C-alpha cells in the first residue's frame, strides 16, 4: 500500500486541442480520485494526510 498511487491523468487534456470535458466532468473525475484515496488510505474530507 505504501507504493500505491492514484493518477487522474487519463481522461484530461494532454494536447493543445484537449478533450471534450466540461468543468463539471473534470470536477467529478477529481472527486472520484479523492474519494478513492479516502477509501484506500482512510483519509477524511478536510483533514491532512497521516504522516
Buried (B, 14 or more C-beta within 10 A) or exposed (E): EEEEEEEEEEEEEEEEEEEEBEEEEBEEBEEEEBEEBEEEEEBEEEEEEEE
